[in-house]
């Protein structure tokens, strides 16, 4: 049975994919800000911003909380 990966091994394995997803999200948010019109209190956008705040906090159940 293989030993579990260390945190450093997981980071090495997943860094580029994580970085690509962060860049994709940043680009989408940039497109929203450049688009014409105002989203004001759009609840979907508020949920996205809440999820981003949640991702910045330590924890083991972030995926469940975002969902």
ROMAR-253899 format. One record per atom (N, C-alpha, C, O): atom name; residue in three letters; x, y, z. Coordinates in Angstrom, 3 decimals, m for minus. Example, Ala and Ser with C-alpha at 12.3 -4.5 7.8 and 13.67 -1.06 7.14 Angstrom:
2
node name=N&resn=ALA&u=13.190&v=m5.690&w=7.800
node name=CA&resn=ALA&u=12.300&v=m4.500&w=7.800
node name=C&resn=ALA&u=13.200&v=m3.300&w=7.800
node name=O&resn=ALA&u=14.236&v=m3.319&w=8.465
node name=N&resn=SER&u=12.850&v=m2.250&w=7.080
node name=CA&resn=SER&u=13.670&v=m1.060&w=7.140
node name=C&resn=SER&u=12.900&v=0.030&w=7.870
node name=O&resn=SER&u=13.409&v=1.138&w=8.039
***
This chain:
67
node name=N&resn=UNK&u=0.853&v=m1.177&w=0.000
node name=CA&resn=UNK&u=0.000&v=0.000&w=0.000
node name=C&resn=UNK&u=0.899&v=1.241&w=0.000
node name=O&resn=UNK&u=1.773&v=1.366&w=0.858
node name=N&resn=UNK&u=0.694&v=2.165&w=m0.958
node name=CA&resn=UNK&u=1.549&v=3.355&w=m1.020
node name=C&resn=UNK&u=1.282&v=4.296&w=0.144
node name=O&resn=UNK&u=0.162&v=4.402&w=0.644
node name=N&resn=UNK&u=2.338&v=4.973&w=0.557
node name=CA&resn=UNK&u=2.217&v=5.951&w=1.633
node name=C&resn=UNK&u=1.507&v=7.199&w=1.116
node name=O&resn=UNK&u=1.625&v=7.532&w=m0.063
node name=N&resn=UNK&u=0.770&v=7.895&w=1.989
node name=CA&resn=UNK&u=0.135&v=9.150&w=1.558
node name=C&resn=UNK&u=1.195&v=10.170&w=1.158
node name=O&resn=UNK&u=2.313&v=10.162&w=1.673
node name=N&resn=UNK&u=0.825&v=11.037&w=0.240
node name=CA&resn=UNK&u=1.739&v=12.092&w=m0.204
node name=C&resn=UNK&u=1.915&v=13.144&w=0.884
node name=O&resn=UNK&u=1.009&v=13.395&w=1.679
node name=N&resn=UNK&u=3.087&v=13.749&w=0.904
node name=CA&resn=UNK&u=3.312&v=14.876&w=1.810
node name=C&resn=UNK&u=2.668&v=16.123&w=1.201
node name=O&resn=UNK&u=2.305&v=16.134&w=0.025
node name=N&resn=UNK&u=2.532&v=17.157&w=2.005
node name=CA&resn=UNK&u=1.974&v=18.416&w=1.511
node name=C&resn=UNK&u=2.822&v=18.967&w=0.365
node name=O&resn=UNK&u=2.284&v=19.469&w=m0.622
node name=N&resn=UNK&u=4.142&v=18.873&w=0.494
node name=CA&resn=UNK&u=5.040&v=19.369&w=m0.556
node name=C&resn=UNK&u=4.847&v=18.573&w=m1.851
node name=O&resn=UNK&u=4.884&v=19.144&w=m2.940
node name=N&resn=UNK&u=4.646&v=17.272&w=m1.736
node name=CA&resn=UNK&u=4.427&v=16.442&w=m2.923
node name=C&resn=UNK&u=3.101&v=16.783&w=m3.605
node name=O&resn=UNK&u=3.015&v=16.825&w=m4.832
node name=N&resn=UNK&u=2.080&v=17.024&w=m2.801
node name=CA&resn=UNK&u=0.784&v=17.412&w=m3.369
node name=C&resn=UNK&u=0.908&v=18.754&w=m4.082
node name=O&resn=UNK&u=0.391&v=18.920&w=m5.187
node name=N&resn=UNK&u=1.591&v=19.711&w=m3.457
node name=CA&resn=UNK&u=1.790&v=21.013&w=m4.084
node name=C&resn=UNK&u=2.574&v=20.879&w=m5.383
node name=O&resn=UNK&u=2.209&v=21.485&w=m6.390
node name=N&resn=UNK&u=3.629&v=20.106&w=m5.371
node name=CA&resn=UNK&u=4.412&v=19.890&w=m6.592
node name=C&resn=UNK&u=3.557&v=19.296&w=m7.702
node name=O&resn=UNK&u=3.685&v=19.681&w=m8.865
node name=N&resn=UNK&u=2.692&v=18.365&w=m7.347
node name=CA&resn=UNK&u=1.858&v=17.691&w=m8.335
node name=C&resn=UNK&u=0.750&v=18.598&w=m8.870
node name=O&resn=UNK&u=0.398&v=18.507&w=m10.046
node name=N&resn=UNK&u=0.202&v=19.464&w=m8.032
node name=CA&resn=UNK&u=m1.013&v=20.193&w=m8.408
node name=C&resn=UNK&u=m0.821&v=21.691&w=m8.645
node name=O&resn=UNK&u=m1.770&v=22.374&w=m9.030
node name=N&resn=UNK&u=0.374&v=22.210&w=m8.425
node name=CA&resn=UNK&u=0.594&v=23.656&w=m8.498
node name=C&resn=UNK&u=0.156&v=24.256&w=m9.830
node name=O&resn=UNK&u=m0.595&v=25.231&w=m9.845
node name=N&resn=UNK&u=0.607&v=23.697&w=m10.940
node name=CA&resn=UNK&u=0.294&v=24.297&w=m12.242
node name=C&resn=UNK&u=m1.197&v=24.276&w=m12.535
node name=O&resn=UNK&u=m1.726&v=25.238&w=m13.090
node name=N&resn=UNK&u=m1.885&v=23.201&w=m12.174
node name=CA&resn=UNK&u=m3.328&v=23.130&w=m12.398
node name=C&resn=UNK&u=m4.064&v=24.145&w=m11.528
node name=O&resn=UNK&u=m4.991&v=24.806&w=m11.994
node name=N&resn=UNK&u=m3.657&v=24.269&w=m10.271
node name=CA&resn=UNK&u=m4.276&v=25.254&w=m9.376
node name=C&resn=UNK&u=m4.053&v=26.667&w=m9.916
node name=O&resn=UNK&u=m4.978&v=27.479&w=m9.966
node name=N&resn=UNK&u=m2.825&v=26.944&w=m10.314
node name=CA&resn=UNK&u=m2.490&v=28.274&w=m10.843
node name=C&resn=UNK&u=m3.311&v=28.588&w=m12.087
node name=O&resn=UNK&u=m3.784&v=29.714&w=m12.246
node name=N&resn=UNK&u=m3.484&v=27.613&w=m12.966
node name=CA&resn=UNK&u=m4.273&v=27.818&w=m14.182
node name=C&resn=UNK&u=m5.729&v=28.134&w=m13.848
node name=O&resn=UNK&u=m6.346&v=28.984&w=m14.490
node name=N&resn=UNK&u=m6.270&v=27.456&w=m12.854
node name=CA&resn=UNK&u=m7.660&v=27.705&w=m12.456
node name=C&resn=UNK&u=m7.814&v=29.097&w=m11.839
node name=O&resn=UNK&u=m8.812&v=29.778&w=m12.079
node name=N&resn=UNK&u=m6.837&v=29.515&w=m11.052
node name=CA&resn=UNK&u=m6.877&v=30.858&w=m10.451
node name=C&resn=UNK&u=m6.806&v=31.921&w=m11.547
node name=O&resn=UNK&u=m7.532&v=32.915&w=m11.501
node name=N&resn=UNK&u=m5.937&v=31.712&w=m12.526
node name=CA&resn=UNK&u=m5.832&v=32.662&w=m13.643
node name=C&resn=UNK&u=m7.133&v=32.714&w=m14.447
node name=O&resn=UNK&u=m7.564&v=33.789&w=m14.865
node name=N&resn=UNK&u=m7.752&v=31.559&w=m14.662
node name=CA&resn=UNK&u=m9.020&v=31.513&w=m15.392
node name=C&resn=UNK&u=m10.103&v=32.284&w=m14.646
node name=O&resn=UNK&u=m10.876&v=33.021&w=m15.258
node name=N&resn=UNK&u=m10.160&v=32.120&w=m13.343
node name=CA&resn=UNK&u=m11.131&v=32.843&w=m12.530
node name=C&resn=UNK&u=m10.863&v=34.344&w=m12.552
node name=O&resn=UNK&u=m11.794&v=35.140&w=m12.675
node name=N&resn=UNK&u=m9.592&v=34.732&w=m12.432
node name=CA&resn=UNK&u=m9.234&v=36.149&w=m12.476
node name=C&resn=UNK&u=m9.640&v=36.763&w=m13.815
node name=O&resn=UNK&u=m10.145&v=37.884&w=m13.856
node name=N&resn=UNK&u=m9.422&v=36.038&w=m14.901
node name=CA&resn=UNK&u=m9.796&v=36.543&w=m16.227
node name=C&resn=UNK&u=m11.308&v=36.708&w=m16.343
node name=O&resn=UNK&u=m11.781&v=37.689&w=m16.916
node name=N&resn=UNK&u=m12.065&v=35.764&w=m15.807
node name=CA&resn=UNK&u=m13.527&v=35.860&w=m15.860
node name=C&resn=UNK&u=m14.016&v=37.066&w=m15.069
node name=O&resn=UNK&u=m14.910&v=37.783&w=m15.520
node name=N&resn=UNK&u=m13.440&v=37.293&w=m13.900
node name=CA&resn=UNK&u=m13.839&v=38.458&w=m13.098
node name=C&resn=UNK&u=m13.444&v=39.760&w=m13.790
node name=O&resn=UNK&u=m14.181&v=40.744&w=m13.723
node name=N&resn=UNK&u=m12.291&v=39.773&w=m14.452
node name=CA&resn=UNK&u=m11.891&v=40.951&w=m15.231
node name=C&resn=UNK&u=m12.892&v=41.226&w=m16.351
node name=O&resn=UNK&u=m13.262&v=42.377&w=m16.585
node name=N&resn=UNK&u=m13.330&v=40.176&w=m17.043
node name=CA&resn=UNK&u=m14.316&v=40.357&w=m18.126
node name=C&resn=UNK&u=m15.614&v=40.928&w=m17.585
node name=O&resn=UNK&u=m16.223&v=41.792&w=m18.216
node name=N&resn=UNK&u=m16.045&v=40.454&w=m16.422
node name=CA&resn=UNK&u=m17.271&v=40.985&w=m15.817
node name=C&resn=UNK&u=m17.136&v=42.471&w=m15.511
node name=O&resn=UNK&u=m18.059&v=43.248&w=m15.755
node name=N&resn=UNK&u=m15.992&v=42.857&w=m14.981
node name=CA&resn=UNK&u=m15.798&v=44.265&w=m14.630
node name=C&resn=UNK&u=m15.701&v=45.163&w=m15.858
node name=O&resn=UNK&u=m16.108&v=46.324&w=m15.814
node name=N&resn=UNK&u=m15.163&v=44.627&w=m16.956
node name=CA&resn=UNK&u=m15.036&v=45.440&w=m18.175
node name=C&resn=UNK&u=m16.346&v=45.497&w=m18.966
node name=O&resn=UNK&u=m16.523&v=46.381&w=m19.804
node name=N&resn=UNK&u=m17.249&v=44.576&w=m18.712
node name=CA&resn=UNK&u=m18.505&v=44.516&w=m19.468
node name=C&resn=UNK&u=m19.380&v=45.720&w=m19.138
node name=O&resn=UNK&u=m19.287&v=46.313&w=m18.063
node name=N&resn=UNK&u=m20.228&v=46.057&w=m20.098
node name=CA&resn=UNK&u=m21.142&v=47.169&w=m19.889
node name=C&resn=UNK&u=m22.235&v=46.759&w=m18.914
node name=O&resn=UNK&u=m22.617&v=45.591&w=m18.840
node name=N&resn=UNK&u=m22.725&v=47.728&w=m18.179
node name=CA&resn=UNK&u=m23.806&v=47.482&w=m17.244
node name=C&resn=UNK&u=m23.284&v=47.309&w=m15.828
node name=O&resn=UNK&u=m22.079&v=47.203&w=m15.597
node name=N&resn=UNK&u=m24.205&v=47.283&w=m14.899
node name=CA&resn=UNK&u=m23.882&v=47.182&w=m13.486
node name=C&resn=UNK&u=m24.625&v=45.984&w=m12.911
node name=O&resn=UNK&u=m25.835&v=45.857&w=m13.093
node name=N&resn=UNK&u=m23.916&v=45.116&w=m12.228
node name=CA&resn=UNK&u=m24.553&v=43.947&w=m11.629
node name=C&resn=UNK&u=m25.115&v=44.249&w=m10.247
node name=O&resn=UNK&u=m25.882&v=43.458&w=m9.699
node name=N&resn=UNK&u=m24.737&v=45.385&w=m9.687
node name=CA&resn=UNK&u=m25.295&v=45.800&w=m8.396
node name=C&resn=UNK&u=m25.233&v=44.706&w=m7.355
node name=O&resn=UNK&u=m24.154&v=44.242&w=m6.989
node name=N&resn=UNK&u=m26.385&v=44.299&w=m6.886
node name=CA&resn=UNK&u=m26.477&v=43.287&w=m5.824
node name=C&resn=UNK&u=m26.773&v=41.902&w=m6.394
node name=O&resn=UNK&u=m27.498&v=41.121&w=m5.778
node name=N&resn=UNK&u=m26.226&v=41.598&w=m7.545
node name=CA&resn=UNK&u=m26.445&v=40.286&w=m8.171
node name=C&resn=UNK&u=m26.035&v=39.173&w=m7.209
node name=O&resn=UNK&u=m24.861&v=39.084&w=m6.848
node name=N&resn=UNK&u=m26.975&v=38.318&w=m6.783
node name=CA&resn=UNK&u=m26.662&v=37.300&w=m5.773
node name=C&resn=UNK&u=m25.620&v=36.273&w=m6.243
node name=O&resn=UNK&u=m24.848&v=35.776&w=m5.423
node name=N&resn=UNK&u=m25.581&v=35.952&w=m7.510
node name=CA&resn=UNK&u=m24.588&v=34.983&w=m7.990
node name=C&resn=UNK&u=m23.180&v=35.528&w=m7.837
node name=O&resn=UNK&u=m22.266&v=34.808&w=m7.432
node name=N&resn=UNK&u=m23.008&v=36.802&w=m8.161
node name=CA&resn=UNK&u=m21.689&v=37.421&w=m8.021
node name=C&resn=UNK&u=m21.304&v=37.536&w=m6.546
node name=O&resn=UNK&u=m20.139&v=37.356&w=m6.190
node name=N&resn=UNK&u=m22.277&v=37.833&w=m5.695
node name=CA&resn=UNK&u=m22.017&v=37.876&w=m4.259
node name=C&resn=UNK&u=m21.557&v=36.508&w=m3.756
node name=O&resn=UNK&u=m20.644&v=36.426&w=m2.935
node name=N&resn=UNK&u=m22.179&v=35.439&w=m4.241
node name=CA&resn=UNK&u=m21.776&v=34.086&w=m3.826
node name=C&resn=UNK&u=m20.356&v=33.775&w=m4.275
node name=O&resn=UNK&u=m19.604&v=33.119&w=m3.554
node name=N&resn=UNK&u=m19.987&v=34.242&w=m5.460
node name=CA&resn=UNK&u=m18.613&v=34.032&w=m5.940
node name=C&resn=UNK&u=m17.629&v=34.738&w=m5.020
node name=O&resn=UNK&u=m16.612&v=34.156&w=m4.640
node name=N&resn=UNK&u=m17.914&v=35.975&w=m4.659
node name=CA&resn=UNK&u=m17.012&v=36.725&w=m3.777
node name=C&resn=UNK&u=m16.951&v=36.097&w=m2.381
node name=O&resn=UNK&u=m15.889&v=36.079&w=m1.758
node name=N&resn=UNK&u=m18.070&v=35.588&w=m1.891
node name=CA&resn=UNK&u=m18.065&v=34.898&w=m0.598
node name=C&resn=UNK&u=m17.201&v=33.635&w=m0.676
node name=O&resn=UNK&u=m16.463&v=33.324&w=0.259
node name=N&resn=UNK&u=m17.298&v=32.918&w=m1.786
node name=CA&resn=UNK&u=m16.499&v=31.706&w=m1.956
node name=C&resn=UNK&u=m15.015&v=32.039&w=m1.991
node name=O&resn=UNK&u=m14.202&v=31.314&w=m1.418
node name=N&resn=UNK&u=m14.657&v=33.129&w=m2.659
node name=CA&resn=UNK&u=m13.256&v=33.531&w=m2.710
node name=C&resn=UNK&u=m12.727&v=33.877&w=m1.320
node name=O&resn=UNK&u=m11.592&v=33.539&w=m0.986
node name=N&resn=UNK&u=m13.539&v=34.545&w=m0.516
node name=CA&resn=UNK&u=m13.132&v=34.851&w=0.856
node name=C&resn=UNK&u=m12.943&v=33.565&w=1.656
node name=O&resn=UNK&u=m11.996&v=33.446&w=2.434
node name=N&resn=UNK&u=m13.834&v=32.616&w=1.464
node name=CA&resn=UNK&u=m13.749&v=31.351&w=2.173
node name=C&resn=UNK&u=m12.481&v=30.583&w=1.793
node name=O&resn=UNK&u=m11.871&v=29.930&w=2.640
node name=N&resn=UNK&u=m12.087&v=30.662&w=0.524
node name=CA&resn=UNK&u=m10.896&v=29.951&w=0.065
node name=C&resn=UNK&u=m9.625&v=30.477&w=0.711
node name=O&resn=UNK&u=m8.621&v=29.767&w=0.779
node name=N&resn=UNK&u=m9.662&v=31.701&w=1.180
node name=CA&resn=UNK&u=m8.477&v=32.312&w=1.784
node name=C&resn=UNK&u=m8.298&v=31.909&w=3.247
node name=O&resn=UNK&u=m7.283&v=32.240&w=3.861
node name=N&resn=UNK&u=m9.275&v=31.198&w=3.808
node name=CA&resn=UNK&u=m9.204&v=30.793&w=5.214
node name=C&resn=UNK&u=m8.743&v=29.343&w=5.315
node name=O&resn=UNK&u=m9.061&v=28.534&w=4.444
node name=N&resn=UNK&u=m8.000&v=29.006&w=6.364
node name=CA&resn=UNK&u=m7.607&v=27.608&w=6.535
node name=C&resn=UNK&u=m8.816&v=26.741&w=6.865
node name=O&resn=UNK&u=m9.789&v=27.202&w=7.460
node name=N&resn=UNK&u=m8.733&v=25.512&w=6.478
node name=CA&resn=UNK&u=m9.814&v=24.580&w=6.779
node name=C&resn=UNK&u=m9.750&v=23.367&w=5.884
node name=O&resn=UNK&u=m9.084&v=23.371&w=4.849
node name=N&resn=UNK&u=m10.447&v=22.332&w=6.294
node name=CA&resn=UNK&u=m10.411&v=21.077&w=5.546
node name=C&resn=UNK&u=m11.689&v=20.831&w=4.757
node name=O&resn=UNK&u=m11.745&v=19.883&w=3.974
node name=N&resn=UNK&u=m12.700&v=21.641&w=4.934
node name=CA&resn=UNK&u=m13.972&v=21.389&w=4.261
node name=C&resn=UNK&u=m14.388&v=22.554&w=3.364
node name=O&resn=UNK&u=m15.577&v=22.828&w=3.198
node name=N&resn=UNK&u=m13.406&v=23.229&w=2.793
node name=CA&resn=UNK&u=m13.716&v=24.388&w=1.953
node name=C&resn=UNK&u=m14.550&v=24.014&w=0.742
node name=O&resn=UNK&u=m15.464&v=24.754&w=0.378
node name=N&resn=UNK&u=m14.261&v=22.888&w=0.109
node name=CA&resn=UNK&u=m15.027&v=22.494&w=m1.080
node name=C&resn=UNK&u=m16.505&v=22.321&w=m0.718
node name=O&resn=UNK&u=m17.387&v=22.756&w=m1.459
node name=N&resn=UNK&u=m16.761&v=21.694&w=0.404
node name=CA&resn=UNK&u=m18.149&v=21.503&w=0.848
node name=C&resn=UNK&u=m18.817&v=22.847&w=1.132
node name=O&resn=UNK&u=m19.979&v=23.052&w=0.779
node name=N&resn=UNK&u=m18.090&v=23.754&w=1.765
node name=CA&resn=UNK&u=m18.661&v=25.059&w=2.090
node name=C&resn=UNK&u=m18.938&v=25.879&w=0.837
node name=O&resn=UNK&u=m19.952&v=26.573&w=0.768
node name=N&resn=UNK&u=m18.068&v=25.811&w=m0.139
node name=CA&resn=UNK&u=m18.261&v=26.562&w=m1.392
node name=C&resn=UNK&u=m19.468&v=26.009&w=m2.136
node name=O&resn=UNK&u=m20.261&v=26.757&w=m2.708
node name=N&resn=UNK&u=m19.591&v=24.697&w=m2.118
node name=CA&resn=UNK&u=m20.707&v=24.075&w=m2.839
node name=C&resn=UNK&u=m22.004&v=24.490&w=m2.208
node name=O&resn=UNK&u=m23.071&v=24.077&w=m2.662
***
